[in-house]
């Protein structure tokens, strides 16, 4: 009987609480859904791996280390499921690492990141909106995406467009490191005369970017910038990985891994 495994690959986070509520919960849901598989996990951020090892004594595999461990354990069939949002830089690096071990297994299949097919966007929007405060329609919701130089950054604009198509005119998507930036969104917020803003991370975990770049008290945080522009700002520090329906999308992507 072939030994089968699922390797769950995340960017990672050094924040223990959000890791427990997001990445760990995704892994638990996948384990419960695929009981016939042995579950392995890896992070793509070597910086985070090093922090966890030196600070907490926790060793997390890199993708290469996880592949080697599965070979040692006699695994023959592997499904790799990333918890990445986009088919971006981290996903490309993951695939490159995996491809080095293709000949070591009978089968390697790779599941899609969160936003891949059009139906993924629809499901993400439904899952996201269902978790918003009941009063959200009275205020503007600004989602903080990470952003990337990779061409898949267009996913954020597509998501924003689809939100508007479905009637959520008060939900905006901006990014930390790419387009659309917060400054682009501020123009729209002022044009539409919003007074109150709810900031929410559009990231799997609610880690450094959410706590510091979004909700921090420093001058350059999104909260501070928006308050300086005259808005009343509140923050909802909850990663997408805390949303059961978001986790279900990853589980379904495993079924369709190629």
N, C-alpha and C positions, 0 to 999 in steps of 0.2 A: 504493500500500500504506500503510495507516494505521500511524503510529508509535505504539507502545504502551510504557507505562512502569509500573513499580511504585514507589510512594513508601512507604518504610518509616519510620514515625514512632515515636520513642522519647521517653521523658521525658528521658533523657540521664544522663551521669555525668562528673564531672571526674577520676575515677580512671582513668588510662590503661590499667593492666594489666587491670582487670576489664572495661573497655570493649572491649579487644581480645578477651577470652575470651567475651564475651556478645553485646553489640550488634553488633560487627563480625562475629562468627561467624554470628549470625542472618542478617545481610545477605548474607554469603557463601553460606550454604546456600540462601537464596532465589534468589540470582543463578544458582547452579548448577542449581536446579530449574526456573527460568523463563528459559532462555537467549534466548528470542525477545523478552524485555522489556529495556528500559533501566532500570537501577536508580538511584533517587534516595533520599536520606535526609534526615530533619529531626528536630530535637529540639523538645519543647514547653517546656522550661525555659529561659527567657531568661537566668536567673542562670548556669546552666551554660554556655550559649553564650558569654556574656560572659567567664567565667573562662577558657575554652579559647582564646578569641581573644586576651585580654590576656596570659595566662601562656605559652601554647604557640604562638601564632600560627596556630591552627587555626580556620577559619571553618566553622561548621555552620549550615545553613539553618534558619530558622523554617519552620513549615508554609506561611505566606503566601509567603515567599521561594522555597520549593521549587515552589509552584504557578506563580509568575511565571516561574521558570526553565524549567519544562516548557513553558509557553506560548511563550517565546522560542525554545525548541528545536524547536518544531513538533509536540509530542506531541498526539495526538488522543484516545487512550484511556488512562485512568488507573485503576489499582487502588491504593487506599491501604490498607496493612496496618499497624496499630499493634502495638507490642510491649508495650502496657499489659496489666496483669493483669486490670483491671476495666473495665467500661463506666462509669467514674467521671468526675470533674471534668476530668482531663486529656483524656479521650476526647471529652467534650462540647465542650471548647474546640477540639479538633482538628476535629471535625465542623463547628463554627460557621465556622472559618476556611476549610474546604474548600468549604462551601456558597456562599461569596462568588464562587467561580470556576466554578460549575456551567455557565454559559452559554459558557464559554471552551473547552470540550472536547465532543467527540461523546459521550463516556461517562465517568462517574466512578462506580466501585464501591468500597465500603469493606468490608474484612474485619473480623471480630470479634476483640476482645481475647482473652486466654488463657482466662479463665473466663467462658464465655458459655452454652453449652448444657450439659445434664446430662452428656453424654458427655465434654465437656471436663474436667469434674471427675474422672471415672473415669480418663481418660488421664493427667491430671496426677498423680493419686495413684500410679498404677502407675509412672510415670516417676520420681517423687520417691523412692518407697520402693526402687526398684531401684538407686538411687545411694547409699543409706545404708550406713554401715559394717555389716559382717556381724554385729557384736555388738549392733546397735541394740535388739534386743528385750529386752535386759537392763537398759536405761536408759530414761529419759524423753527424748523428743525435743520440744523447744519451738521452733516456727517463728515467726520474727518477720515479720509482715506490716506494711505501712505503715499501713493504716487511713485512713479518710476520713469526712468529714461527709456525703458523698453517700449516698443510700439504698442504693447497691450495696455498702456495707460489709457487708451481711448475707451476702455471698459467703464471708467468712471463717468465720462461724458454720456455714454450710452445708458448707464444706470440712471443718471439724472434726467435724461430725456424720457426714459420709460416711466419714471415716477410721475413726471408731468403728464404724460399720456394717460396714465391711470387716475388722474385727478388729484394727485398729491402736490399741488402747486406750492405748498409751504415747506416742502422737503428739498434741501439742497445738498449737493455732494461737492466737496472741495478736497484738495490733497495737501499734504505737508511739503512734498518735494517736487511737484509737477503741476500741470494744468488740469482742471481749473484750480487756482490758488484762492486763499481766503479773500484777498483783495478783489478778485473778480466777483465773488459771491456777495461781498458787502455792497457793491453797486446795486445788485438786484434787491437786496434786503431793504435798502433805502428807497429804491424806486417803488417797492411794494408797501412801504410805510410800516414795516414791522417794528415793534417796540421790544418784544421779548423773544429771546433766542434760547433754544435748548441745544447744547452741544453733545454729540454722541460719537464715539469712535466707530468707524466702519472698518474694523480690524478684528481678527479672530480673538486676540487677547486685548485686555485693557491694561497695557503696560506703560513703558516710559513715555511713548508719544501721547497717550491719553492723559496720564497723570501730570506730565510736565508741559509738553508742547500745546496741549489742548486746555487742560483745566488748571495749570499751574498759576502761581501768583506773579511770576516774573514778567517783565515788561513785554516780552515778545510772544507770550502765550496767546492762543486764540481768544481765551476768555478776557485777558487784559486788553487786547487790541479792540475787541468788540465793545467792551465797557467804555473804552476811551472814545469810541465812535458814538456813544450815547445809548447803547442797547442795555437792557436788563438781561443778564446771562445766568443760566443754570446749566449744570453738567450732569449727564447720566453716564457714569463710569461702568459700562457693561460691554464686554467683548461679544462678538457675534457667536463665539463658541459656547456661550451660555444659553443660546437659543436652541431648544430641542429640534425645531423644524430645520434650522440651518444644519445641525448635526445629521439630520436625516438625509439631506442632500449628499453629504459625503458618503453615507452608507449606500445610497443608490448609485453613486458614481463607481463604487467598487463592483457592483453588478455588471456595469457596462465597461469595465476596464479592458483595454486593448493592448 
